[in-house]
């Protein structure tokens, strides 16, 4: 673990690796390690292991432990490793402790399992998680964990909670949150992340309210496309941004929306298409159809061709 804070190290494109499985469905750590190495060599600024794209929901605690250890060893301190944590408070704390012992630099705290808490319950949950680990915590807003601005102010006051990843996409609410936190805690840094599926599609909108950090699922299988987009977005090269949206990202989102769970299974298919056999998704997710995988292969070719003409 680095002596530099996690917040200071999260500057660039955030890599959410898929978790690799053998044909029999068991964990394939060697391939997972190769996937993580490939992402770091391609230019990832951080590795978010065993999160949504990494099928956190499908991993046993021991598999989770082994994957986080592998990610930490492969990064070797070059970039931070953030691990997922979820379910109810007691289990989330167990995963947090496993991640801490494995050498992770931080946690992505996913929504509680099944129940729909009120604001006070959400605050209790994430405050208890932060209190139970020395790792910095990023809270993931989505599904049953949607925060009122006043609640985020209280979360930002909790030692160890360093940011909010927004997977909801309500920019009016997020702007309200940012304003309230900035007003209530003007001297305290607090990070915001665009956590929507295929975040590149909303990159321009999030940038307009000052949110530039985002997770890129596309980076897992087409890092050259994801990095070109990231550079263009950061440089204000909106012509290139729009060219990649029109020619690659919008068609990719249209394809992703053709099947449930494609936000994960289509990404794994993309990694396989690029030459690394990470296996299929575990149940209850399903694999994309043959026709959709063929369409994805054509999209990747189109995206790389766009880069050649940039």
C-alpha positions in Angstrom: 0.0 0.0 0.0 1.3 3.5 -0.9 1.8 6.3 1.7 0.0 8.6 -0.8 -3.8 8.8 -0.1 -6.1 6.9 -2.4 -7.9 10.1 -3.4 -4.6 11.5 -4.6 -3.9 8.4 -6.6 -7.2 8.1 -8.4 -6.4 10.2 -11.4 -7.0 8.6 -14.8 -9.0 5.8 -16.3 -10.4 3.3 -13.8 -10.2 -0.4 -14.8 -12.8 -2.8 -13.6 -11.5 -6.3 -14.6 -13.7 -9.2 -15.2 -13.2 -12.3 -13.1 -11.9 -15.3 -15.1 -13.3 -18.8 -14.9 -12.3 -22.1 -16.3 -14.7 -24.1 -18.5 -16.0 -26.0 -15.4 -16.9 -22.6 -13.8 -14.1 -22.6 -11.2 -11.9 -19.6 -10.7 -8.9 -19.2 -13.1 -6.4 -17.0 -11.2 -3.7 -17.3 -13.8 -6.0 -15.8 -16.5 -7.3 -13.2 -14.0 -3.7 -12.1 -13.3 -3.0 -11.8 -17.0 -6.1 -9.7 -17.4 -5.0 -7.4 -14.6 -1.5 -7.1 -16.0 -2.7 -6.3 -19.4 -4.9 -3.5 -18.1 -2.0 -2.0 -16.1 0.3 -2.2 -19.1 -2.3 -0.6 -21.2 -2.5 2.4 -18.9 -5.1 1.9 -16.2 -4.9 4.4 -13.3 -6.5 2.0 -10.8 -7.8 -1.6 -10.6 -11.3 -2.1 -9.1 -11.3 -5.8 -8.4 -14.3 -7.9 -7.7 -16.9 -5.2 -8.2 -19.9 -5.2 -10.5 -18.1 -6.1 -13.7 -16.0 -8.6 -11.7 -19.2 -10.5 -10.6 -18.8 -9.7 -6.9 -22.2 -11.3 -6.4 -21.1 -14.6 -7.7 -17.8 -15.0 -5.7 -17.3 -16.9 -2.5 -15.4 -15.1 0.2 -12.3 -17.3 -0.5 -12.5 -16.5 -4.2 -12.8 -12.8 -3.4 -9.7 -13.0 -1.2 -7.7 -14.8 -3.8 -8.7 -12.3 -6.5 -7.8 -9.3 -4.4 -4.5 -10.8 -3.4 -3.8 -11.5 -7.1 -4.7 -7.9 -8.1 -2.5 -6.4 -5.4 0.4 -8.6 -6.4 0.1 -7.8 -10.1 -0.2 -4.1 -9.6 2.8 -4.2 -7.2 2.0 -0.7 -5.9 2.1 0.9 -9.4 -1.6 1.8 -9.2 -4.2 1.4 -6.4 -6.4 -1.6 -5.9 -10.0 -1.0 -4.8 -12.1 -4.0 -3.9 -15.9 -4.4 -3.8 -17.8 -4.9 -0.6 -21.5 -5.5 -0.3 -24.6 -7.3 1.1 -25.7 -6.5 4.6 -23.6 -4.6 7.1 -22.1 -7.7 8.8 -21.1 -9.4 5.5 -19.9 -6.1 4.0 -17.6 -5.8 7.1 -16.3 -9.3 6.5 -15.5 -8.5 2.9 -13.8 -5.2 4.0 -11.6 -7.0 6.4 -10.7 -9.6 3.8 -9.8 -6.9 1.3 -7.7 -5.0 3.9 -5.8 -8.2 4.8 -5.2 -8.9 1.1 -3.5 -5.5 0.7 -6.2 -3.5 -1.1 -6.0 0.3 -1.0 -9.8 1.0 -0.7 -13.3 -0.3 -1.0 -16.2 0.3 -3.4 -19.2 -0.1 -1.1 -22.1 -1.5 -3.1 -25.8 -1.2 -2.1 -27.1 -3.3 0.7 -28.7 -6.6 -0.3 -32.4 -6.8 -1.1 -33.9 -4.3 1.4 -34.8 -0.7 0.6 -33.4 1.3 3.5 -34.4 4.8 4.5 -31.8 7.6 4.7 -31.0 7.0 8.3 -30.5 3.3 7.7 -28.2 4.0 4.7 -26.1 6.3 6.8 -25.8 3.7 9.6 -24.8 1.1 7.2 -22.0 3.0 5.4 -20.8 4.6 8.7 -20.5 1.2 10.3 -18.6 -0.1 7.2 -16.1 2.8 7.3 -15.6 2.4 11.1 -14.8 -1.3 10.6 -11.8 -0.9 8.3 -8.8 1.4 7.8 -9.4 1.4 4.1 -10.9 4.5 2.3 -14.5 3.9 1.2 -16.2 5.0 -2.0 -20.0 4.7 -1.7 -21.9 3.5 -4.7 -25.2 5.2 -5.4 -27.6 3.1 -7.4 -30.7 0.8 -7.2 -31.8 0.8 -3.5 -29.0 3.1 -2.3 -30.1 6.6 -3.5 -29.0 9.5 -1.2 -30.6 12.8 -0.3 -28.0 15.6 -0.5 -28.2 16.0 3.3 -27.3 12.4 3.7 -24.2 12.7 1.5 -23.1 15.6 3.6 -23.3 13.4 6.7 -21.5 10.6 4.8 -18.7 13.0 3.8 -18.2 13.8 7.5 -17.6 10.1 8.3 -13.8 9.4 8.7 -12.8 7.1 5.9 -15.6 7.8 3.4 -13.8 9.7 0.6 -16.3 9.8 -2.3 -19.5 8.9 -4.1 -19.8 6.9 -7.3 -23.0 7.8 -9.1 -24.7 4.9 -10.9 -28.1 6.6 -10.9 -27.6 9.2 -13.6 -29.8 12.0 -12.1 -27.5 14.9 -12.8 -29.9 17.4 -11.1 -29.7 15.4 -7.9 -25.9 15.0 -8.3 -25.4 18.7 -8.8 -27.5 19.4 -5.7 -25.4 16.9 -3.7 -22.1 18.5 -4.9 -23.3 21.9 -4.0 -24.5 20.9 -0.6 -21.3 19.1 0.3 -19.2 21.9 -1.0 -21.2 24.5 1.0 -21.2 22.4 4.2 -17.6 21.2 4.0 -15.7 23.7 2.0 -12.3 22.6 3.1 -12.8 18.9 2.8 -12.0 17.1 -0.4 -14.7 14.6 -1.6 -14.5 12.8 -4.9 -17.4 12.1 -7.3 -17.4 9.4 -10.0 -19.5 8.7 -13.0 -20.5 5.0 -12.4 -23.2 4.5 -15.1 -22.8 1.5 -17.4 -20.7 2.6 -20.4 -19.9 5.9 -18.6 -18.5 7.3 -21.8 -22.0 7.9 -23.1 -22.6 10.5 -20.3 -19.0 11.7 -20.0 -19.8 15.1 -21.6 -22.8 15.7 -19.3 -20.8 14.7 -16.1 -17.9 16.8 -17.2 -20.2 19.8 -17.4 -20.8 19.6 -13.6 -17.2 18.9 -12.8 -17.2 15.1 -12.5 -14.3 13.7 -14.6 -13.5 10.4 -12.9 -15.3 7.4 -14.4 -15.2 3.7 -14.7 -14.8 2.2 -18.2 -16.1 -1.2 -18.9 -14.9 -0.9 -22.5 -11.3 -0.6 -21.2 -11.5 -4.2 -20.2 -11.6 -5.4 -23.8 -10.7 -2.4 -25.9 -8.3 -0.2 -23.9 -7.0 1.7 -27.0 -10.6 2.9 -27.7 -11.3 3.7 -24.0 -8.0 5.6 -23.6 -8.5 7.6 -26.8 -11.9 8.7 -25.6 -10.5 9.5 -22.1 -7.8 11.7 -23.6 -10.2 13.5 -25.9 -12.7 14.1 -23.1 -10.0 15.5 -20.8 -8.5 17.7 -23.5 -11.8 19.2 -24.5 -11.6 17.5 -28.0 -15.3 17.1 -28.3 -15.0 16.4 -32.0 -13.2 13.1 -31.3 -15.5 12.4 -28.3 -18.5 12.7 -30.5 -17.0 10.7 -33.3 -16.3 7.8 -30.9 -19.8 8.1 -29.4 -21.5 8.0 -32.7 -19.3 5.3 -34.3 -18.7 3.0 -31.3 -20.2 3.8 -27.9 -23.8 4.5 -28.9 -24.0 1.3 -31.0 -22.3 -0.6 -28.2 -24.9 0.7 -25.7 -27.7 -0.3 -28.2 -26.2 -3.8 -28.3 -25.7 -3.9 -24.5 -29.4 -3.1 -24.0 -30.4 -6.2 -26.1 -30.0 -8.5 -23.1 -30.2 -8.6 -19.4 -26.8 -8.8 -17.7 -25.0 -7.7 -20.9 -23.3 -5.0 -18.9 -21.1 -7.9 -17.6 -21.5 -10.8 -20.1 -20.9 -8.6 -23.2 -17.7 -7.3 -21.6 -16.5 -10.8 -20.9 -17.3 -11.7 -24.5 -15.3 -8.7 -25.6 -12.3 -9.8 -23.6 -12.5 -13.3 -25.2 -12.7 -11.8 -28.6 -9.5 -9.9 -28.0 -7.7 -13.2 -27.3 -7.9 -13.8 -23.5 -10.2 -16.7 -22.5 -11.8 -15.4 -19.3 -14.6 -17.9 -19.5 -18.3 -17.3 -19.3 -20.3 -15.5 -16.7 -21.7 -17.5 -13.7 -25.4 -18.0 -13.1 -27.8 -16.2 -12.8 -26.3 -14.2 -15.7 -26.4 -15.6 -19.2 -24.1 -15.4 -22.2 -24.8 -13.1 -25.2 -26.2 -14.8 -28.3 -23.9 -15.8 -31.1 -25.4 -13.1 -33.2 -24.7 -10.4 -30.6 -21.1 -11.6 -30.1 -20.6 -11.3 -33.9 -22.0 -7.8 -33.8 -19.7 -7.0 -30.9 -16.7 -8.2 -32.9 -17.7 -5.9 -35.8 -18.1 -3.0 -33.4 -14.6 -3.5 -32.0 -13.2 -3.4 -35.6 -15.2 -0.3 -36.3 -13.9 1.4 -33.1 -10.3 0.6 -33.8 -10.7 1.8 -37.4 -12.0 5.2 -36.1 -8.7 5.5 -34.1 -6.7 4.9 -37.3 -8.4 7.9 -38.9 -8.2 10.2 -35.9 
